Amino acid sequence: MATVDNIRNGLIDKILSIKNKDFLVALDKIITSSSSESEIVELTKEQKLMLEISERDIKDGKLISQEAMNKRNLEWLNAM
């Protein structure tokens, strides 16, 4: 498995070989936006409550499969 340093150095080598300015500008935007996404987001009181309710539902086994949810959604949409 590659270490973080190996991956970073490999990316640097690849970036250094790129001559397309538009591609480099786009890559810069991606890197810049991804670094800002790693900032800590403060949740509202309501969001924290919803997460607590979700965790309680998981502990209590109140779950539904994705397949069952898709079926429910289709039934609901078809009833409209």
C-alpha positions, -999 to 999 in steps of 0.1 A, spaced: 0 0 0 13 34 -9 21 59 18 7 93 18 41 108 9 44 84 -21 9 93 -33 16 130 -28 49 128 -47 34 109 -75 7 135 -79 32 163 -79 52 145 -106 20 141 -127 10 178 -121 44 190 -132 40 172 -165 6 189 -173 9 217 -199 -28 224 -203 -36 256 -184 -74 251 -183 -68 216 -168 -45 231 -142 -70 259 -133 -97 233 -129 -75 211 -108 -66 241 -86 -103 248 -81 -109 212 -70 -81 212 -46 -90 245 -32 -127 236 -27 -119 202 -11 -96 218 15 -124 242 25 -149 213 28 -128 198 55 -136 227 79 -156 218 110 -193 225 105 -213 235 135 -247 217 137 -279 233 148 -298 220 178 -324 205 155 -297 187 134 -281 172 165 -316 161 177 -322 144 143 -289 126 146 -297 114 181 -331 101 169 -314 83 140 -288 67 163 -317 55 186 -335 41 156 -304 21 146 -299 8 181 -336 -2 183 -335 -19 149 -359 5 133 -343 1 99 -355 -3 63 -334 -17 34 -327 5 4 -347 -19 -17 -378 -16 5 -374 22 6 -372 23 -32 -404 2 -34 -422 25 -9 -411 56 -29 -424 41 -62 -457 32 -46 -460 68 -32 -451 83 -65 -476 61 -84 -503 71 -60 -501 107 -69 
